[in-house]
């Protein structure tokens, strides 16, 4: 493929094909994750809470602690503790 308007067609095609492959892998992983959540739900776990736990585990400990303190503060301010 030749250059068109300064764009190298072969190089561009390579990027597009790599992105497409990664998108396919991402879709497959998303389906796998969904299946694991379904399995957990079938075992009696609350999926909403499970997602929250996964999100919290991704966070840095200090960020998580700060978020928990703010949540506690807001709950006390609204008298919902």
N, C-alpha and C positions, 0 to 999 in steps of 0.2 A: 504494500500500500504506500502511496506517496504522501508527501506533505501537502496539506491543503491549508492555505492561509497561515502558514507558519506552524501548523499543528501536525505532529508526526502521528499518522494514523495507526501504525503498528504499536507504538508506545501507548497511545490512548486506548486502543482495543485491549491491551494487556491490563491496564488499570481497571477498565470496565469489567473484564472477565474475572479478575481477582475479587472485585467488589461483589459481583454476582455470586461467586462461590461462597464468600463469607456470609452473604445474606441468606443463602440456602442453609449454611451451617447454623446460623443464628435462629432461623425458623425451626430447624430440627431440635436445637437445644431448648427453645421455648416450649415446644411440644413435650419434650422430655420432662421439663420442670413442671408443666401443667399436670402431667401424668403422676408425678411424685406427690403433688399437692392433692390430687384426687385419691391417691392411695392413702395418704395421711388422713384425709377426711373419712375414708372408709374404715379407718382404724379408730375413729372417734375423736380425732384432733380437730380443733377449731382452726380452719384455714386462715381466717382473717388474723388471728393472733399469731399463727405460725409465720405468716408473711411479715408481721411486725417484728417478731423475734429475729428473723433473718436480716431485716433492715437494721435493727439495733446492733447485731453482731458485726455488721460491716463498718459501723461507725467507730471512730477513735474513742477511747475510753473517756477522755476529758470532754469531748463533744457530747457524748451520751450522758455524762454526769450533768453537764450544763443544761441539756434539754430536759432531763428529769427534774432538776431543781426548778426550772421555769414552769414546767407543767404543774409541779406541786404548788408553787406560788400562785398560779392562776386558779387552781382548784380551791385553795384556801380563800382566795379573794372572792370566789363565787360560792363559797360554802358548800362545796360538793365533795369533800374528802370523806 
